[in-house]
């Protein structure tokens, strides 16, 4: 699927999804192609082959395998359909996001597939829930699968993590702390955490991730631990507050939220004042009791009355999955991913 943006002097070709997909749903369009507010001509690209060898999505066969399978076919067919030029309304010309969403719906209807709210931030597929973007499948779940295969003992959860103080560890220390010996498993698990310029990770991130995967804590205990690990002491004597960086780190670890989206939400939640942070009460009010975000936390981290082991990571195809939650919230069609 692509767009031909037309001006008086030139034509430019855009692929507004900004990535590759599996052709089962049309991803949310990025607004860049629509900022000019000029007419666009939607172009549909179909591959009507009996065997799909052209899908290259965020999960599934890699690009080399896709190219090999396509080259191995006797022939591959492609249909290109030019839809009528879309003339934006005055409102669409002023609002690129509205313009993009309306063109997405027109193209999805012509293709006969859903128009989903799922989009990509870098290589991470996310959905919009309220004022927040959350991962379609948080890396926390993938980390759980890696650790499950390695037979991780939950006994090492939060060992050595100091509240409010970072402790940077190397990959070797990470392996010793988690009692992992297989080099491939160590490298895979370590890569899930954000590393600094020296290749070190903050052990508080590891402690929180392990606590969430262990499943033995209630949501109240888990959010309290998150606050204790990342809240900062305030010089003004207002106690410890969860500032923007800590809040963003928690939401990135537990929900897969991109840091910029979490930082914007933090600014909206913060009480006025020089501290610019959330108290424990305010953080738990947001994460446990907010009608929308509380449901989001319980969906991603599992209800407290149903403890799970690391091996029981939820599946996004279930009715209570994050995808289903986001789409019910936004009243958008359910994306049909790989």
N, C-alpha and C positions, 0 to 999 in steps of 0.2 A: 504494500500500500504506500502510495506516495502522493505528493501534491505538486502541481506546477503553479508557482506563484507568478502572476502576470502583472507587469507594469507597462507603461507606455513604451519603454525602450528595451526591456530585456525580459527573459523568462528564466526562472530559477527552479531547480528540482529539489524538493525536500522529502525526507522520510520522517514524518512527524512523530512516529512512535519513539524514535531515537534509539532503537535497538532491534534485535531479531526476536520473533515470537514463533509459536507453534501453529499459527493459523486457526486456532480454536476460539479466539476472542481478539478484539481490537483494543490494544492498550491505550491508556489515556494519552492524548497528544500533548507534546510540549508546546508552549505558546510562542516560541521564537519565530516560527514561520508566519505567525498571524499578527505580529506587532505592527507591521506596515499598514494593516487595515485595508488592503486592496483585494480585489477578487482573486479566488484561487480555483483551479480546475482539479478536482479529485481524480486520481488515477488508481484503479484497482488492478492488482496483480494476483492471478490465480495459477496454481500448478495442478491441473486436472489429471494427475497420474494415478494409476492403480496402487502404486506403492509410494509412500511419502519418503523421499530421500533428501528433501530440501529444508526440512525444519531444523533450525539451529537456535535453540533457546538457552535460557540460563541454566537449565537442568536437562540432561540427556546427552546424546552423542556430541562429541566435540566437532570443531569445524573441519578437522582433517578427515574424520570418519564420514561426515556428511559429504565432503567433496569426493571421497573415494566411492561411496555408495552411488552418488549421482553419476559419476564418470562410468561406473560399471553398468548402468542401465543402457539398453540398446538405443533409446531415445527418451528425451524428457520434453514434455509439453508445457508451455506457459501461455496464458491468456492475459492480455492487457486491455482493460476497458476504461475508456475516458468518459467520466460522468459530466453532466452539464456544468458549466462554470458557476461557482457559488458566489453570489453577490452578497456581501455582508450588509447587514442593517446598520444604521448609525450607532446603535448600542454595541453591536459586535465590533465595529471599527474602533470604538473607544476602549473595549474590554477584550484583550487578546485571549484570555482564558475562556470567556463565554464563546467567542468565535471558534476557538479550537474544539471545545466540547460539542458545539452544534455540528461542525463539520465531521467530527468523529462519529456522531450518531447517524448522519446521513450515509457515510461510507459503510458503517457496520450494518445498517439496514440493507444496503445494496448487496453486501457480501453474505447476508443471512447468518451473521454471528453476533454474539453479545458485544456491546460497548462497555468495557469494564473500567472501573476506577483505578485499577492497578497501573503503576508506572514504575520507571526505573530511576533510582538515584545512584549514579555510577553503575556498578554491576549488581546492585541490590534491588530486587523487586519489592515495592512497597505499596500499601494501600493507605488511603486517607481516612482517619477516624477522628471526627470532630476537628480540633485544631492541631492534630498531631499526625505525622506519618509514621507508620509502623511496618516492619518487615513482613512480607507475606509468609515467610518461614524464617524465624530468627535463627541466627547462627548458634544460639544457645542450644537449640535442638540438635543441630549437627554435631556440636561439641559433645552432647550427651551420648550420641551414637558412638563416637570415637572412644569415649571413656568407658562406655559399657563393654565394648569389645576388648578393652584392655583390662577389664575386671577391677575398675577403680573401687577402692574402699572409701565410703563416705566419712570414715573416721578422720580424714585429714582436712575436713571442711574448716575453713577460717583459722587454721593453725598459723600463728605468727602474724596475722593481719592486725595492724594497730589502728584503732579508730582515729579518723581525722588526720592520719599521717601516712604518706606513701612509703612503700618499701619496694624498691626496684629490684627485680631478680632476673637472672640470666636463664637461658634455656636449660643449662645444666642444673641449676638450683631448682627450677620448675620441675624437672624430672625427679629429683631427689624428694622434693616436698610432696609430690603426688605419688611417689613410689612407682614410677613408670620406668621400664627398662628398654623397651623396643624403640630404637631411634626413629623409625618412621612414625610411630604413634606419638612420640614426644614432639616431633617437628610439626605434625598435623594439629595436635591439640594446642601447642604454643602459638601457632599462626592465627588462632581465633582471637587473640588478644592484641590490642593496639600496642605497638612497640615504639620506643623513642628512637632518637638518632643513634644510640649505642646498641640497639637491638634488645633493650630490656623492657619488661612489662611491670606494671604496678600490681603487687600481689593482692591488694584489696580487690581488684577486678576478678582475680582468680577465686578468691574466697567467696565473693558474692555469687559468682556463676556456679560454684560447687554447691553452695547452700541452696540455690534455686533448683538445681538438678537433683539434689538428694531427696527432695519431696517430703521430708519428715517435719518440716516447719509449717506452721500456719502462715497465711498471708500477712497477718499482723506481725508475727515474729520476723518474717523475711523483710518486710518494709522497714521495721525497726532496725534490723541489722544493716540494711542498706544505708539508712540515715546515719547510724553510728559510725559506719566506715567512712562516709564521704562528707559529713557535715563539718563545718569549720568554726573554730572559736572566734567570736567577735570581740574586737578591741573595745567596743562601746559598752560592754557589759550586758549585752542582750542575749547572752547564752550562745549556744551553738546553732548555726543556721545552715541549711543546705543551699549553697550558692549555685550559680549557673553551671559551672564546670562539673560539679558533683552530680547535680540533677541530670545533666545531659549524659554523663557516664552511666548512671543507673538505668536510664531509659534505653540507652544504646545496648547495654548488656542484657537487660531483661526483655525488652520489646523489639530490639533491633531498630530503634528509631535513629535516623540520621541526626548528628549533633546539631546542625542549624535549626531543624524543626523543633527539637527539644528545647533549645535555648530560647526560641521565640515564645514557646508555651510557658517557660519559666518566667519570662518577663511579664507575661499577662497574669500569672498566678501570684507574683510577689506582692507583698504588702509595701506601701510607700515607706521610704526611709533610707538611710545610708547603708543599712546592712544588705539590702537587696537579696534576701534569702528567705527560705521557708523553714518554719519550726517543724518539729516532729509531728505536732498535731496537724499542722497545715498540710504536710506531705502525706500523712495517712488519710486525711480527709479527701485529698485528691486521688490517692491510689486505691483506697478501700471503699470509700463511701460516695464518690461522685457517680451518678447514674450511668454515665458513659465510660469514663476512664476506669472506674472500679470494675466494671464488667470486662473491660479490656485486660486488666491485670489478672483477673481470675481466669479468663479464657486462656491466656498465655501461660500462666504459672500453675494452673489447676486448682480447683476448689480446696480449701483447707481441710474439709471433712473427708476428702478422698485422697489420702497421701499416695504418692506413686514412687516407685524406684526409678533409678536412672534409665532402666530398660523400658519404661513406660512413657516415652516421649509422645505427646499427642500428635495426631495426623491431621493435616489441613483439609482432608476430604470429609471429615466428620461434620455433622450439623453444628456443633459448638465451636468450630474452628475459627481462628482469627479472620480468615477470608469470609466465612459466612457472617460473622459478627459485623465486620466492616460493611459488607454489602447490605445487610439488613438495616444498619444504621443509616446508610446513604441511599437506600432504596435503589441500588444499582444492580444490574444483572450479575449473576455469579460467574466469575471467570472460570474457564475450563482449562486449567494448566496441565502440564505434563503429569 
